[in-house]
Amino acid sequence: MARFLIEVPHEPELVACARAIEILLKTGSHFLTHADFGCTDGEHKAWIMAELDGKEEARGILPPSMRSRAKIVKLNYFTLEEIDAILRHHQVSVQQPNQWHARREGGSEIHEASQ
């Protein structure tokens, strides 16, 4: 099983917020009744975390009226060892022309293109 973030937007009007919340709560689904909302901070979306077998199953837990607008993101995490291996694998040994570099001068960072 994979972990998914399900983002469901709704209109910014107070009644639309209340209807979206009501729809999710009335499903009785554990996933949907534990949704987080951003309405009070001006972000009119619900977010649901769920461990499921795939994106289509994640979309399928939503009420039909919300499925088409939902954004489904499969989540993952990385260990420091995995990131170190990725960076070692992709490290460029020869400096490429016209790459931007940062150098410190007098306490401030200066960005310049290499020649």
N, C-alpha and C positions, 0 to 999 in steps of 0.2 A: 504494500500500500504506500501511497505517496501523500504528502501533505499539500493542501491547496488553500490559497487565499481566494475567496470569492467576494468580489466587489460588485455591489448592486446600487446604481445611482437612482435617484428619484428627483422629482421637481422640488424647487426650493420653497414652495409655499407651506405654511404651517399644516394645512389640511392634508397635503400630499405626504408630509413627514408622518403624520398620525396614521394615515391609511397604510403606508409602507410598513410601519411598525406593527399595526394591527394585523395585516396580512401574514407577516412572519410569525407573530405570536400565536395566531389562531391555527397555524398548521399543527402545532403540538410537537413538531420535530425538535429534538434536542439541539441539533445544529442551528436551526433557524431561531429558536427561542433564546439563544445565547448570542445573537448577533450584536456587534458593536455598531453604534451610530455616531456620525460626526455632525449632526444637525445643529447642535447648540454651539458649534464652533464655525458654522457656515459651510461645512462640507457635507452636502446632502447625499450621503451614501451610507449603505450598511456594509459591514465587513464580517465575513464568516470564515472561520478556520475549520477545516475538516480533513480527516485522513480517509482517502477513498482510492479506488483503483484507477481512475483516470478522469480527464477533463469532462468527458460527457456524463460520467456518473456525478461529478460535482455540479454540473449544470442541471442535471436531473433532480437534485434535491430541492431546487427552487420551485416555487409556484410557477405555473406556465406563463403568467403575465409578466414575470420578471426575468425569464430566461434569456430573451434576445438582447437585453441591455447589459447583462452581467459580463464582467471581465473575470476570467478564471486564470489564476497564475499558479503553476506548479512551483513549490518552494524547495529550496535545498540549502544546505549549509556547507561550509568548507572548514577543514582543519588547517592550521598553520603549515603543517607538513605538505598538504596538497597544494596550497598556494605557493610555497617555496619551490616545489617541483614544477609547477606551471611556469613560474617566473624564470627558473633556470632553463627550462626547455625553450622558452621564447626570447631569451636574452640575446641581444644583437652584440656580436663581438667587435664589429667594425662600425664606427660612427658613420651614420648616413648623412649625406649633405642636406642642408636646409632643415635639420631638426632643431627644434627649440630647446634651449638649455637654460636653466636658472643658475645664476651665480650670485654670491653674496658680495656686496660692496658697501662698506660703510654702514653695516647693520641692516641694510634693506636688500630685498631680492630684486635682481634685474634679469629680465627675460631677453634673450638674444638668439638670433639664428646663427648656426655654425656655418662656416664657409666651406 
